[in-house]
Amino acid sequence: MARLTLSGLTKSFGGLDVVKAVDLEVTDGELVCLLGPSGSGKSTILRMIGGFEGPSGGAIRIDGEDVTAVPPERRPTGMVFQSHALWSHMDVFANIAFGLKLRHLPRAEIRSKVEAVLELVGLAGYGSRRVWQLSGGQQQRVAIARSLVLEPKILLLDEPFASLDQHLRERLREEVRDIQQRLGITTLFVTHGQDEALALADRIVVLKDGAIEQTDRPSALYRRPATRFVAGFIGHMNLVPTEFRAGRSTRPEFALAAEVSDGPAEIAFRPEATGVRPAQGAGHAVVYRVTDFGTHLTLDLDLEDGTRIKAHGAGSIAWSPGQRVEVTPAEVLLYRDGVLLSTEPRTAAAAA
């Protein structure tokens, strides 16, 4: 196991800062996901940790040792790329053994290590197969095995499942999590998929434009996003503009009181924390669309000012487009200027 520390890590291309003074501490045996949209700097950070990109500023330390200027082959890291980067003219055994041969290990030791790691990734008996004979998921297992066989202190995975179908991605991420926990290896996993990050990570680092927006446990990120960007990026969040006057929202749909100064704000609430029922009178919203996901119904609702929100509707009710409904968010957060105002979820009662 190992501890990773990034201090003021910066990367510039042509005068443009694509990574901006990133500070991050990853503890022994922790799995941290770097999550963000394309261009947020997550893969660049990973490549700098692995030594494949040189930082423009800052430092990278592993167990307190500065490795910022150490070449990739001498760093205690193992990198798994999205493209697998396997040699098609070699069999599985030779692909995995390549790095060990460069270290001039005895042949018997190489065979023992390769067979052990093949067992670990569920490919025992596949050593003589050619890469082109394997499925995409099997090829990715070989790429992971090739990194693990070198016994790195830190495992780096750069969107390793992006080219695979949904079911295979889900199965492989479960396998990777199991392997990571069994080995206790410190791991950084880059992804733009929020579901993948929520399912895998001990902590998630959300990036935007090369800077960290928030770092926290998955449950804390989901329940208390620190910024409007995180709120909209992690899961679906309803964001409704309002004005506060004398500590109360001026939205006619919601009787929400909060100790905030007068001015504009946004009311934020999750679809699954939004009660909805057929209106007894005029109601607060109109059903625009009903989507049946099997496990639940999602209602797209239009508020009086045209703002569209989502809510989960009871399957026992026959919802239909054009139907008027009453909406009651159970947990509400408030944002102003893109920053969270309330640190704990609040209860909002629907206006009468």
C-alpha positions, -999 to +999 in steps of 0.1 A: +000+000+000+011+036-006+001+072+000-001+096-029+002+134-025-004+160-052+007+195-043-001+225-065-001+202-096-004+223-127-002+215-165-002+241-193-004+235-230+004+265-252-002+290-224-036+273-214-038+258-179-056+225-183-048+215-147-048+243-121-029+239-089-045+206-078-040+195-042-050+159-034-041+133-007-049+097-014-045+074+016-031+038+017-054+013+000-080+039-010-098+039-044-104+074-056-123+083-088-114+114-108-148+124-123-156+151-147-166+160-183-143+159-213-116+185-209-118+187-171-081+175-168-087+141-152-067+120-177-039+146-177-036+144-139-034+106-142-008+107-169+013+131-148+011+107-118+023+079-140+051+100-155+037+101-190+032+139-189+056+163-171+038+189-149+043+226-155+043+231-117+037+214-084+049+181-070+039+144-069+049+124-039+045+087-032+050+077+005+067+111+010+092+106-019+092+133-046+087+114-079+079+145-100+110+141-122+112+103-121+106+086-154+076+063-157+095+030-158+111+039-124+079+049-107+060+025-084+029+029-105+010+007-129-011+023-157-041+008-175-051+027-206-085+028-223-071+013-255-057-018-237-023-012-256-017-049-259+007-065-284-014-085-309+016-105-321+022-119-286+001-144-266-015-134-233+014-148-212+040-128-232+020-096-229+018-099-191+054-112-187+070-084-208+077-060-179+091-088-158+115-098-185+128-063-187+136-066-150+156-098-158+138-120-133+144-158-134+122-176-159+105-197-131+097-166-111+082-149-142+060-180-148+049-181-112+039-144-111+021-145-145+001-176-135-008-160-102-020-128-117-040-146-144-058-165-117-064-131-099-081-116-130-101-147-138-081-158-169-064-189-156-055-212-185-056-183-211-018-178-212-014-194-247-043-175-263-036-147-288-049-113-280-071-112-311-088-144-298-101-126-267-132-105-261-129-068-252-135-076-216-109-103-216-084-080-233-090-054-205-084-081-179-050-088-196-042-051-195-050-050-158-029-081-152+000-067-170+001-037-146-006-058-115+021-084-122+047-056-116+034-052-081+030-014-083+023+006-052-003+027-070-027+015-098-038+040-123-068+033-146-078+057-174-114+051-184-106+013-188-141+003-196-152+031-219-153+010-250-173-019-235-210-024-234-230-015-203-234-050-188-198-058-193-187-025-178-208-032-147-193-067-143-157-056-148-159-027-124-172-051-097-143-074-104-118-045-103-132-034-070-129-069-056-093-072-068-084-038-054-098-046-020-082-080-019-048-065-028-053-034-007-037-014-035-040+024-037-059+032-069-069+062-090-097+055-115-106+081-142-141+082-155-167+105-169-195+082-158-211+092-125-227+058-120-193+042-123-177+066-098-206+062-073-203+024-075-165+021-073-151+049-052-142+054-015-140+091-025-148+110-057-129+140-069-151+161-092-132+182-117-142+211-138-119+231-162-088+216-146-097+225-110-113+205-081-149+214-075-154+190-046-138+159-030-160+137-008-175+103-002-201+092-028-231+096-004-219+130+007-214+142-028-249+130-038-267+145-008-247+177-003-231+189-036-209+219-027-215+237-060-243+240-086-220+222-111-216+192-088-253+192-081-261+190-118-233+165-126-239+139-100-272+122-107-302+144-117-309+175-096-339+197-101-328+234-100-356+259-097-348+297-097-364+318-070-360+350-050-359+352-012-376+380+006-376+382+044-363+347+047-390+331+024-390+319-012-412+338-035-420+307-056-457+302-055-453+264-056-431+261-025-435+276+010-398+274+018-383+294+047-346+297+052-322+319+071-306+335+040-303+371+029-326+386+003-318+380-033-318+354-060-312+317-053-319+283-067-339+256-049-324+221-056-340+188-049-337+152-062-365+135-082-366+106-058-371+130-029-400+148-045-435+139-036-461+143-063-499+136-062-529+144-084-540+180-078-572+186-058-573+221-073-552+241-097-520+223-086-484+234-089-474+217-122-485+199-153-473+164-163-454+167-196-441+131-200-443+098-181-414+073-185-416+038-171-382+024-161-396-008-147-383-001-112-400+033-110-420+059-130-403+092-138-426+122-144-414+152-163-433+182-149-437+218-160-440+244-133-461+275-139-432+295-152-421+268-176-393+253-155-392+216-161-385+192-132-385+155-126-402+134-099-408+098-092-445+089-094-463+061-076-470+031-099-504+027-085-516+060-101-525+063-137-504+094-147-510+110-180-496+140-199-516+172-192-526+161-157-523+187-130-503+177-099-491+190-066-454+188-058-438+185-024-399+183-023-389+164+009-353+175+010-342+209-004-308+226-009-302+262-017-276+276-041-266+312-048-239+322-073-233+285-079-223+278-043-243+258-017-260+281+009-275+255+031-252+227+044-280+204+055-311+193+035-342+212+045-379+202+044-401+222+020-439+222+023-459+227-008-478+259-010-515+256-003 
